[in-house]
Structures are given as C-alpha cells and as structure tokens.
Amino acid sequence: MSDPALAEAVGFALAGGTAVIASVDPDPLTALADAGWSRERIVAHAEQVRAAGGVWPHPVPDELRAEVGSARLIALLQRLQVELGLFGRPAAPAAPRPLTADERRLLNEVPPHHGV
C-alpha cells in the first residue's frame, strides 16, 4: 500500500521537507536513511529545531495533510517518534517575556462568585 503523498508528508514532517522518499513501505525510517536521513540525523535535527524554539515534527502543509488524511499521518508520525525515542519529550519552554497589558488585565480579573 505505497502512497507517494504519505511518503512526501513523512519526509516533510521529519526532515523539514528536505528528505524525498518514494514510499513509506515497508519501513519509512529505512527509506529516510536511504535518502540521507539516518535515525541519528533525524534525532539531531529534531533536538536542534526544538532547542531553537521551533516545532518538530514540522507542520505538514494543509493541502498535503488533507490529501493524506490527518489521522493516518499523525498515527504514522507518532509511531516513528516512538521508534526514534522522541515521543513524549517535552519541547523547550517558551522564552520568558513580560506580560502584555491584556494578559495582566486577564490575570487580575476575578469572577464575581469568588467574592474578592
């Protein structure tokens, strides 16, 4: 059940669109390794993107995700993240910044039933 669109989406998500693979069958990680993206390179790339505050796996363009199907894509990406030892790793927290005036106002609002 080879699907070129699914292969393109996986390459985009894991390698930022630079890995071109023809198929995810029988093993997407083998196909990525054949395209120059070994497990070690994918893990290093993921850690570098996350350390810089980016999102990994990379968001797949809407048109491609719609063609593949979100559930199918997410299921495969989660399985690959588990295989790579990257599933469930927390992303780097956002850099601290001062609250905006609207954020301060929202934090100071107390619902009337709190009686403050």
Salt bridges, closest charged atoms under 4 A:
ASP3 OD2 - ARG72 NH1 2.90
GLU47 OE2 - ARG89 NH1 2.63
ASP62 OD1 - ARG65 NH2 3.05
GLU83 OE2 - ARG79 NE 3.02
ASP102 OD1 - ARG105 NH2 3.90
GLU103 OE2 - ARG97 NH2 2.80
GLU109 OE2 - ARG105 NH1 2.80
